[in-house]
């Protein structure tokens, strides 16, 4: 279950990336690239590490898994 204090970056069906607070229905920002979405999230929510949706398939996890910002 999402926590309101957590921030999520997730890929949208059209290929853009949404910055979203936990339990929100609308995105706080939508960016063309994952990198730009991470940058915007850091600026909008200083001190909060966003959870980032995997956008590529790897051996250790699929797209529906999350990783912390590096």
C-alpha positions in Angstrom: 0.0 0.0 0.0 1.3 3.4 -0.9 2.3 5.9 1.8 1.3 9.5 1.3 4.8 10.7 2.2 6.4 8.5 -0.5 7.1 9.7 -4.0 6.8 7.4 -7.0 8.1 7.8 -10.6 6.3 5.5 -13.0 6.1 5.1 -16.7 2.7 6.0 -18.3 1.2 4.1 -21.2 2.2 6.8 -23.7 5.9 6.5 -22.6 6.2 9.6 -20.4 7.1 9.5 -16.7 4.9 10.7 -13.9 6.0 12.0 -10.5 3.3 11.0 -8.0 2.8 11.2 -4.3 1.6 8.0 -2.6 -2.2 7.5 -2.7 -2.7 10.4 -5.2 -4.9 10.1 -8.2 -3.1 12.8 -10.3 0.6 13.2 -11.1 2.5 16.2 -9.6 4.6 16.3 -12.8 4.9 14.5 -16.1 8.2 14.4 -18.0 9.5 13.0 -21.2 12.4 11.0 -19.7 12.9 9.1 -16.5 16.0 11.1 -15.7 14.1 14.4 -16.0 11.4 13.0 -13.8 13.9 12.1 -11.1 15.4 15.6 -11.3 12.0 17.2 -10.9 11.1 14.9 -8.0 14.3 15.9 -6.2 13.5 19.6 -6.7 9.8 19.3 -5.7 10.3 17.0 -2.7 13.8 17.7 -1.3 15.0 15.1 1.1 12.6 12.4 -0.1 14.0 9.5 -2.1 11.5 8.5 -4.8 10.6 4.9 -5.6 11.3 4.4 -9.3 9.5 1.9 -11.5 11.7 -0.4 -13.5 11.4 0.4 -17.2 13.4 -2.5 -18.6 13.3 -6.2 -18.1 16.2 -7.7 -16.3 17.0 -11.1 -15.0 16.4 -10.1 -11.3 13.1 -8.4 -11.8 10.4 -7.2 -14.1 8.7 -4.0 -14.9 6.3 -4.2 -11.9 9.1 -3.9 -9.4 10.5 -0.7 -7.8 14.0 0.5 -7.0 15.2 3.3 -4.9 17.0 6.3 -6.5 20.7 5.8 -6.8 
